[in-house]
Structure formats: C-alpha cells, structure tokens
C-alpha cells in the first residue's frame, strides 16, 4: 500500500494584545468563539482569563471577527 503524505499548512500568527504574545490565528478564533458562546470554553487550549477575554476580544483590532 502506498504511503499518503499530507502537506501541512503552516499556522498564521497574530500578535494577541490580551496574551501579549504571538498566537496562531486558529487559537484566536477558538478564544473568540468561546467569548461568543459558540464553543465550550473548556475545549479551548491554554490558560485563558475569560473575564479579560470577554472585555478585550470584541474590540481587538486583530480579532478574527473584527478584521
């Protein structure tokens, strides 16, 4: 049987003002979906201060939903 090789698409990184570091845009999307209630917060990786995220993400200039 032939081996299937998948091409991995590299992550795009954005500078997250809330976390004060570059993060993958997919993680930004997950955080925003958690803030909006469209994704369970427990399924978002990493330690997120959800009170701070709820305050910052809706007005963030690099947020997935604000670009």
MOPAC internal coordinates of N, CA, C and O (Angstrom, degrees):
PM7 1SCF
backbone

  N    0.0000 0     0.00 0     0.00 0    0    0    0
  C    1.4551 1     0.00 0     0.00 0    1    0    0
  C    1.5296 1   108.43 1     0.00 0    2    1    0
  O    1.2310 1   120.35 1   -43.02 1    3    2    1
  N    1.3152 1   116.94 1   136.98 1    3    2    1
  C    1.4598 1   121.74 1   179.00 1    5    3    2
  C    1.5257 1   110.62 1   -73.99 1    6    5    3
  O    1.2310 1   121.50 1   -36.82 1    7    6    5
  N    1.3221 1   114.73 1   143.18 1    7    6    5
  C    1.4627 1   120.37 1   177.08 1    9    7    6
  C    1.5259 1   108.97 1   -81.15 1   10    9    7
  O    1.2310 1   120.94 1   -44.57 1   11   10    9
  N    1.3137 1   115.81 1   135.43 1   11   10    9
  C    1.4624 1   120.89 1   178.05 1   13   11   10
  C    1.5209 1   108.18 1   -94.82 1   14   13   11
  O    1.2310 1   120.70 1   -55.12 1   15   14   13
  N    1.3091 1   116.26 1   124.88 1   15   14   13
  C    1.4607 1   120.71 1   177.58 1   17   15   14
  C    1.5183 1   108.79 1  -106.67 1   18   17   15
  O    1.2310 1   121.12 1   -53.31 1   19   18   17
  N    1.3047 1   115.45 1   126.69 1   19   18   17
  C    1.4580 1   120.95 1   179.41 1   21   19   18
  C    1.5245 1   109.50 1   -99.45 1   22   21   19
  O    1.2310 1   120.91 1   -42.82 1   23   22   21
  N    1.2845 1   115.87 1   137.18 1   23   22   21
  C    1.4607 1   120.75 1   174.78 1   25   23   22
  C    1.5161 1   108.28 1   -87.12 1   26   25   23
  O    1.2310 1   120.75 1   -58.19 1   27   26   25
  N    1.3035 1   116.18 1   121.81 1   27   26   25
  C    1.4570 1   120.83 1   179.11 1   29   27   26
  C    1.5089 1   109.25 1   -85.91 1   30   29   27
  O    1.2310 1   121.27 1   -50.74 1   31   30   29
  N    1.3289 1   115.18 1   129.26 1   31   30   29
  C    1.4540 1   120.30 1   176.13 1   33   31   30
  C    1.5248 1   107.17 1   -86.45 1   34   33   31
  O    1.2310 1   119.91 1   -56.10 1   35   34   33
  N    1.3352 1   117.78 1   123.90 1   35   34   33
  C    1.4648 1   119.18 1  -178.19 1   37   35   34
  C    1.5334 1   111.74 1   -66.45 1   38   37   35
  O    1.2310 1   121.62 1   -32.43 1   39   38   37
  N    1.3230 1   114.51 1   147.57 1   39   38   37
  C    1.4592 1   120.06 1   177.92 1   41   39   38
  C    1.5178 1   110.29 1   -66.44 1   42   41   39
  O    1.2310 1   121.65 1   -31.30 1   43   42   41
  N    1.3166 1   114.44 1   148.70 1   43   42   41
  C    1.4615 1   121.57 1   170.65 1   45   43   42
  C    1.5245 1   105.15 1   -97.24 1   46   45   43
  O    1.2310 1   120.66 1   -46.97 1   47   46   45
  N    1.3175 1   116.34 1   133.03 1   47   46   45
  C    1.4582 1   120.19 1  -178.62 1   49   47   46
  C    1.5186 1   111.04 1  -107.72 1   50   49   47
  O    1.2310 1   121.59 1   -36.76 1   51   50   49
  N    1.3173 1   114.56 1   143.24 1   51   50   49
  C    1.4636 1   121.57 1   175.60 1   53   51   50
  C    1.5235 1   107.01 1  -123.24 1   54   53   51
  O    1.2310 1   120.41 1   -24.26 1   55   54   53
  N    1.3172 1   116.82 1   155.74 1   55   54   53
  C    1.4678 1   121.06 1   176.45 1   57   55   54
  C    1.5161 1   108.89 1   -88.13 1   58   57   55
  O    1.2310 1   120.81 1   -71.66 1   59   58   57
  N    1.3143 1   116.05 1   108.34 1   59   58   57
  C    1.4633 1   121.88 1  -176.66 1   61   59   58
  C    1.5290 1   109.81 1   -83.16 1   62   61   59
  O    1.2310 1   120.23 1   -63.91 1   63   62   61
  N    1.3418 1   117.17 1   116.09 1   63   62   61
  C    1.4638 1   119.93 1   178.45 1   65   63   62
  C    1.5352 1   112.82 1   -65.23 1   66   65   63
  O    1.2310 1   120.32 1   148.21 1   67   66   65
  N    1.3173 1   117.00 1   -31.79 1   67   66   65
  C    1.4619 1   119.79 1  -178.11 1   69   67   66
  C    1.5311 1   110.80 1   -71.34 1   70   69   67
  O    1.2310 1   120.43 1   133.28 1   71   70   69
  N    1.3419 1   116.79 1   -46.72 1   71   70   69
  C    1.4627 1   120.46 1  -178.05 1   73   71   70
  C    1.5294 1   112.42 1   -87.30 1   74   73   71
  O    1.2310 1   120.95 1   169.34 1   75   74   73
  N    1.3293 1   115.78 1   -10.66 1   75   74   73
  C    1.4721 1   122.58 1   177.82 1   77   75   74
  C    1.5316 1   112.03 1    58.40 1   78   77   75
  O    1.2310 1   121.54 1  -137.66 1   79   78   77
  N    1.3530 1   114.65 1    42.34 1   79   78   77
  C    1.4600 1   120.36 1   176.62 1   81   79   78
  C    1.5242 1   108.84 1  -164.04 1   82   81   79
  O    1.2310 1   120.73 1   -17.98 1   83   82   81
  N    1.3291 1   116.21 1   162.02 1   83   82   81
  C    1.4648 1   118.97 1   175.42 1   85   83   82
  C    1.5264 1   110.34 1   -70.67 1   86   85   83
  O    1.2310 1   120.88 1   -44.21 1   87   86   85
  N    1.3292 1   115.93 1   135.79 1   87   86   85
  C    1.4632 1   121.03 1   176.76 1   89   87   86
  C    1.5220 1   108.71 1  -133.54 1   90   89   87
  O    1.2310 1   120.63 1   -23.18 1   91   90   89
  N    1.3239 1   116.40 1   156.82 1   91   90   89
  C    1.4594 1   121.25 1   176.59 1   93   91   90
  C    1.5255 1   109.10 1   -64.25 1   94   93   91
  O    1.2310 1   120.83 1   -38.49 1   95   94   93
  N    1.3244 1   116.01 1   141.51 1   95   94   93
  C    1.4621 1   119.10 1  -178.43 1   97   95   94
  C    1.5297 1   111.93 1   -61.95 1   98   97   95
  O    1.2310 1   120.09 1   153.03 1   99   98   97
  N    1.3262 1   117.43 1   -26.97 1   99   98   97
  C    1.4627 1   120.47 1   176.27 1  101   99   98
  C    1.5152 1   112.28 1   -66.56 1  102  101   99
  O    1.2310 1   120.72 1   144.69 1  103  102  101
  N    1.3326 1   116.22 1   -35.31 1  103  102  101
  C    1.4704 1   120.00 1   177.35 1  105  103  102
  C    1.5220 1   109.37 1   -69.44 1  106  105  103
  O    1.2310 1   120.64 1   140.96 1  107  106  105
  N    1.3296 1   116.38 1   -39.04 1  107  106  105
  C    1.4689 1   121.08 1   175.63 1  109  107  106
  C    1.5271 1   109.33 1   -58.28 1  110  109  107
  O    1.2310 1   120.56 1   134.40 1  111  110  109
  N    1.3203 1   116.54 1   -45.60 1  111  110  109
  C    1.4645 1   120.62 1   179.22 1  113  111  110
  C    1.5269 1   110.32 1   -61.44 1  114  113  111
  O    1.2310 1   120.07 1   134.97 1  115  114  113
  N    1.3304 1   117.48 1   -45.03 1  115  114  113
  C    1.4657 1   120.71 1   178.95 1  117  115  114
  C    1.5226 1   111.15 1   -59.06 1  118  117  115
  O    1.2310 1   120.14 1   136.03 1  119  118  117
  N    1.3200 1   117.33 1   -43.97 1  119  118  117
  C    1.4652 1   121.04 1   179.31 1  121  119  118
  C    1.5224 1   109.76 1   -62.17 1  122  121  119
  O    1.2310 1   120.43 1   134.45 1  123  122  121
  N    1.3285 1   116.79 1   -45.55 1  123  122  121
  C    1.4681 1   120.30 1   179.22 1  125  123  122
  C    1.5246 1   112.06 1   -62.57 1  126  125  123
  O    1.2310 1   120.31 1   139.31 1  127  126  125
  N    1.3236 1   117.02 1   -40.69 1  127  126  125
  C    1.4617 1   120.01 1   177.51 1  129  127  126
  C    1.5256 1   110.95 1   -65.38 1  130  129  127
  O    1.2310 1   120.27 1   144.95 1  131  130  129
  N    1.3344 1   117.09 1   -35.05 1  131  130  129
  C    1.4591 1   120.90 1   174.88 1  133  131  130
  C    1.5163 1   111.77 1   -65.23 1  134  133  131
  O    1.2310 1   120.36 1   137.95 1  135  134  133
  N    1.3224 1   116.92 1   -42.05 1  135  134  133
  C    1.4737 1   121.88 1   177.93 1  137  135  134
  C    1.5263 1   109.85 1   -62.65 1  138  137  135
  O    1.2310 1   120.36 1   139.53 1  139  138  137
  N    1.3272 1   116.92 1   -40.47 1  139  138  137
  C    1.4692 1   121.95 1  -178.09 1  141  139  138
  C    1.5239 1   113.06 1   -78.48 1  142  141  139
  O    1.2310 1   119.91 1   172.22 1  143  142  141
  N    1.3367 1   117.77 1    -7.78 1  143  142  141
  C    1.4520 1   121.48 1  -179.41 1  145  143  142
  C    1.5213 1   113.53 1    80.67 1  146  145  143
  O    1.2310 1   120.07 1  -165.56 1  147  146  145
  N    1.3216 1   117.46 1    14.44 1  147  146  145
  C    1.4558 1   121.49 1  -179.12 1  149  147  146
  C    1.5289 1   112.28 1   -94.98 1  150  149  147
  O    1.2310 1   120.34 1   175.36 1  151  150  149
  N    1.3196 1   116.95 1    -4.64 1  151  150  149
  C    1.4582 1   123.22 1   177.91 1  153  151  150
  C    1.5226 1   106.95 1  -144.50 1  154  153  151
  O    1.2310 1   120.53 1   -41.57 1  155  154  153
  N    1.3329 1   116.59 1   138.43 1  155  154  153
  C    1.4672 1   119.63 1   178.99 1  157  155  154
  C    1.5229 1   109.55 1   -63.37 1  158  157  155
  O    1.2310 1   120.76 1   -49.52 1  159  158  157
  N    1.3033 1   116.16 1   130.48 1  159  158  157
  C    1.4643 1   120.74 1  -179.82 1  161  159  158
  C    1.5219 1   111.61 1   -60.25 1  162  161  159
  O    1.2310 1   120.17 1   149.82 1  163  162  161
  N    1.3136 1   117.27 1   -30.18 1  163  162  161
  C    1.4618 1   120.68 1   179.97 1  165  163  162
  C    1.5303 1   112.11 1   -69.87 1  166  165  163
  O    1.2310 1   120.08 1   163.52 1  167  166  165
  N    1.3224 1   117.45 1   -16.48 1  167  166  165
  C    1.4637 1   119.85 1   179.21 1  169  167  166
  C    1.5261 1   112.72 1   -91.11 1  170  169  167
  O    1.2310 1   120.22 1   175.88 1  171  170  169
  N    1.3367 1   117.19 1    -4.12 1  171  170  169
  C    1.4621 1   121.42 1   178.52 1  173  171  170
  C    1.5211 1   108.41 1   -87.96 1  174  173  171
  O    1.2310 1   120.99 1   -54.83 1  175  174  173
  N    1.3288 1   115.72 1   125.17 1  175  174  173
  C    1.4684 1   119.70 1  -177.18 1  177  175  174
  C    1.5248 1   110.93 1   -69.99 1  178  177  175
  O    1.2310 1   121.23 1   -22.68 1  179  178  177
  N    1.3082 1   115.26 1   157.32 1  179  178  177
  C    1.4623 1   120.99 1   175.49 1  181  179  178
  C    1.5179 1   113.23 1    85.86 1  182  181  179
  O    1.2310 1   122.06 1   -11.10 1  183  182  181
  N    1.3041 1   113.66 1   168.90 1  183  182  181
  C    1.4660 1   121.03 1   178.20 1  185  183  182
  C    1.5217 1   107.98 1   -89.52 1  186  185  183
  O    1.2310 1   120.55 1   -67.36 1  187  186  185
  N    1.3129 1   116.55 1   112.64 1  187  186  185
  C    1.4573 1   121.84 1  -179.05 1  189  187  186
  C    1.5216 1   109.28 1  -116.57 1  190  189  187
  O    1.2310 1   120.37 1   -50.45 1  191  190  189
  N    1.3204 1   116.89 1   129.55 1  191  190  189
  C    1.4561 1   121.91 1   171.89 1  193  191  190
  C    1.5300 1   105.72 1   -83.05 1  194  193  191
  O    1.2310 1   120.67 1   -82.82 1  195  194  193
  N    1.3263 1   116.32 1    97.18 1  195  194  193
  C    1.4619 1   120.49 1  -172.24 1  197  195  194
  C    1.5188 1   113.33 1   -66.95 1  198  197  195
  O    1.2310 1   119.80 1   150.30 1  199  198  197
  N    1.3293 1   117.99 1   -29.70 1  199  198  197
  C    1.4723 1   119.99 1   175.94 1  201  199  198
  C    1.5286 1   109.59 1   -64.96 1  202  201  199
  O    1.2310 1   120.74 1   136.15 1  203  202  201
  N    1.3215 1   116.19 1   -43.85 1  203  202  201
  C    1.4567 1   120.99 1   178.54 1  205  203  202
  C    1.5247 1   110.29 1   -67.44 1  206  205  203
  O    1.2310 1   120.13 1   138.87 1  207  206  205
  N    1.3217 1   117.36 1   -41.13 1  207  206  205
  C    1.4653 1   121.13 1   179.33 1  209  207  206
  C    1.5294 1   110.66 1   -62.06 1  210  209  207
  O    1.2310 1   120.54 1   138.37 1  211  210  209
  N    1.3179 1   116.58 1   -41.63 1  211  210  209
  C    1.4667 1   120.68 1   179.88 1  213  211  210
  C    1.5329 1   110.91 1   -63.08 1  214  213  211
  O    1.2310 1   120.86 1   149.12 1  215  214  213
  N    1.3237 1   115.96 1   -30.88 1  215  214  213
  C    1.4623 1   121.09 1   179.87 1  217  215  214
  C    1.5364 1   111.49 1   -80.66 1  218  217  215
  O    1.2310 1   120.19 1   137.95 1  219  218  217
  N    1.3342 1   117.25 1   -42.05 1  219  218  217
  C    1.4620 1   121.17 1  -171.48 1  221  219  218
  C    1.5328 1   114.87 1   -89.43 1  222  221  219
  O    1.2310 1   120.05 1   137.74 1  223  222  221
  N    1.3195 1   117.52 1   -42.26 1  223  222  221
  C    1.4768 1   120.37 1  -170.87 1  225  223  222
  C    1.5326 1   114.64 1   -60.85 1  226  225  223
  O    1.2310 1   119.13 1   138.99 1  227  226  225
  N    1.3439 1   119.26 1   -41.01 1  227  226  225
  C    1.4636 1   117.53 1  -179.18 1  229  227  226
  C    1.5349 1   113.96 1   -62.17 1  230  229  227
  O    1.2310 1   119.84 1   157.40 1  231  230  229
  N    1.3222 1   117.92 1   -22.60 1  231  230  229
  C    1.4585 1   121.70 1  -179.44 1  233  231  230
  C    1.5277 1   113.59 1  -108.80 1  234  233  231
  O    1.2310 1   120.41 1  -174.84 1  235  234  233
  N    1.3155 1   116.81 1     5.16 1  235  234  233
  C    1.4583 1   121.22 1  -175.35 1  237  235  234
  C    1.5247 1   111.28 1   -71.17 1  238  237  235
  O    1.2310 1   119.89 1   -49.04 1  239  238  237
  N    1.3292 1   117.82 1   130.96 1  239  238  237
  C    1.4673 1   120.20 1  -179.07 1  241  239  238
  C    1.5303 1   113.96 1   -70.13 1  242  241  239
  O    1.2310 1   119.39 1   162.62 1  243  242  241
  N    1.3284 1   118.76 1   -17.38 1  243  242  241
  C    1.4627 1   120.73 1   179.49 1  245  243  242
  C    1.5322 1   112.66 1  -108.28 1  246  245  243
  O    1.2310 1   120.43 1  -176.13 1  247  246  245
  N    1.3239 1   116.79 1     3.87 1  247  246  245
  C    1.4545 1   120.91 1   179.71 1  249  247  246
  C    1.5189 1   111.04 1   -61.37 1  250  249  247
  O    1.2310 1   120.92 1   -35.69 1  251  250  249
  N    1.3141 1   115.84 1   144.31 1  251  250  249
  C    1.4656 1   122.30 1  -179.93 1  253  251  250
  C    1.5283 1   111.42 1   -51.62 1  254  253  251
  O    1.2310 1   119.75 1   139.51 1  255  254  253
  N    1.3129 1   118.08 1   -40.49 1  255  254  253
  C    1.4594 1   122.10 1  -175.58 1  257  255  254
  C    1.5186 1   113.65 1   -85.76 1  258  257  255
  O    1.2310 1   120.03 1   172.61 1  259  258  257
  N    1.3273 1   117.55 1    -7.39 1  259  258  257
  C    1.4691 1   120.70 1  -178.19 1  261  259  258
  C    1.5060 1   113.68 1  -109.31 1  262  261  259
  O    1.2310 1   119.61 1  -177.83 1  263  262  261
  N    1.3311 1   118.36 1     2.17 1  263  262  261
  C    1.4656 1   119.66 1  -178.01 1  265  263  262
  C    1.5070 1   111.39 1   -99.02 1  266  265  263
  O    1.2310 1   120.10 1   180.00 1  267  266  265

